[in-house]
Amino acid sequence: MARRTFVVVDITGIYVHWYSGCSKSALAESLGVDRKTVRKYLTPAEASGITPGGPPMSEADWAGPAPRRT
C-alpha cells in the first residue's frame, strides 16, 4: 500500500476568508485545497443562512458553534 500524506485544513480559516468576501475558487487556491473541500465545509454555513459580507467576525467567533456537517 502506498504511503499517503494528509494535510489538516483549518476550517475556521475557510470560514473567515469566505465571510470576508473571498470566492470559493480563490479560497481553495490560496489554501491549497480542492474546491470540493471548501464547498463541503461552507454548505452547512450557507444552509443556516450565513452569507458573506455581514458584520465582521473574528476567528474566535467562528471557533464556537461552527456549522456542522450532517
C-alpha positions as CSV (number, residue, x, y, z in Angstrom):
1,M,0.0,0.0,0.0
2,A,1.3,3.4,-0.9
3,R,2.1,6.0,1.8
4,R,-0.3,8.9,1.9
5,T,0.1,12.4,3.3
6,F,-2.9,14.3,4.6
7,V,-3.0,18.0,5.3
8,V,-5.3,19.2,8.0
9,V,-7.2,22.3,6.9
10,D,-8.0,25.0,9.4
11,I,-11.8,25.1,9.0
12,T,-12.2,28.4,10.8
13,G,-9.8,29.9,8.3
14,I,-12.0,28.8,5.5
15,Y,-15.0,30.4,7.2
16,V,-13.1,33.7,7.9
17,H,-11.8,34.1,4.4
18,W,-15.1,33.2,2.8
19,Y,-17.1,35.5,5.1
20,S,-14.7,38.4,4.2
21,G,-15.7,38.0,0.5
22,C,-13.2,35.6,-1.0
23,S,-14.7,33.4,-3.7
24,K,-14.7,29.6,-3.2
25,S,-12.3,29.1,-6.1
26,A,-9.9,31.8,-4.9
27,L,-10.1,30.4,-1.3
28,A,-9.3,26.9,-2.5
29,E,-6.4,28.1,-4.5
30,S,-4.9,30.2,-1.7
31,L,-5.3,27.5,0.9
32,G,-4.1,24.7,-1.4
33,V,-7.2,22.6,-1.1
34,D,-9.7,21.3,-3.6
35,R,-12.8,23.4,-4.3
36,K,-15.0,20.4,-3.3
37,T,-13.4,20.5,0.2
38,V,-14.2,24.2,0.5
39,R,-17.7,23.6,-0.6
40,K,-18.1,20.7,1.8
41,Y,-17.4,23.0,4.8
42,L,-19.3,26.0,3.5
43,T,-22.5,24.2,2.6
44,P,-23.8,24.0,6.2
45,A,-23.0,27.6,6.8
46,E,-24.9,28.7,3.7
47,A,-27.8,26.3,4.6
48,S,-28.0,28.0,8.1
49,G,-28.4,31.4,6.4
50,I,-24.9,32.8,6.8
51,T,-23.8,34.9,3.8
52,P,-20.5,36.6,3.1
53,G,-20.2,40.3,3.8
54,G,-22.1,40.6,7.0
55,P,-20.8,42.3,10.2
56,P,-17.1,41.5,10.8
57,M,-16.5,38.2,12.6
58,S,-13.2,37.1,14.1
59,E,-11.7,33.6,14.0
60,A,-12.8,33.2,17.7
61,D,-16.5,33.9,16.6
62,W,-16.3,31.0,14.2
63,A,-14.5,28.7,16.6
64,G,-17.5,28.4,18.8
65,P,-20.6,26.8,17.4
66,A,-19.4,26.3,13.9
67,P,-21.9,24.8,11.5
68,R,-21.6,21.1,11.4
69,R,-22.0,18.7,8.5
70,T,-24.7,16.1,9.0
